[in-house]
Amino acid sequence: MKKFTMGATLTVSAWTVVEAETEEEALKIAEARDVGAMSSNAIYPDDSESWHFENDGLPQNIKLET
């Protein structure tokens, strides 16, 4: 049986916890944060260290990668 690697587009939301005095300061801090990998909970267990993902939809635009 042949194996195919398929790629797709998936929409996600991201969130991070920021401690700041003002909304403007919080925005600057959030903009400077890195995007964690999809397994970010294992790599970045603390809510305040990175962006975390929540899946919002189903795979679309599915295509053959290899």
N, C-alpha and C positions, 0 to 999 in steps of 0.2 A: 504494500500500500504506500502511495506517495505521501509526503508531508509538505504542507504549504504554510508559509508564514504570511498571515494576513494582517494588514494595517487598517486602522479606522480612525475617525475623528470622534472624540468624546467631549462633551461639554461638562465642565466642573465648576464648582464655586470654591473659593478659597477664603480662609479666615485666619486671623492671628489675634492674640491678646496683647494689648499695648497699655502700659502705665504711663500717663502723662498728665500735665497740669491743664492743658487745653486741647481742643480738637485739632488745632493747627499743628501743635507739637506731636500729637498722636499720628497725624497723617505723615509727617516727615519721618518719624520712626518707622512706620509701616512701609513706606516707600523704599526705605533702605534695607529692608529684610530680604533674605534669600528665599527662593522657592524651594521647599523640601521635595524629596522624591515621593512617589506615591506610597512608599512604605515609611513615610515620615514619622509615624507614631513610634516605630522601632528605633529610628535614627535620632529623632528629636522628641523625646517623651514629654518635655516641658512645653506647655502651650505658648510660652512667651519667646521661644527661640526661633521659630520659623513660621511660614504659612503652612496650613494643613488643608487637605482636599476633602470635598464631599461630592460624590458623583451626582450629577443632575439629569442625566439622560442615558440613552442607549447608543451604542456604536452606530455611526453613520459613515457614509462615503467609504465603505469597505472595499479594499483593493488588495491585490497580490503584491507582497513585498519581495519574497524570494521563492 
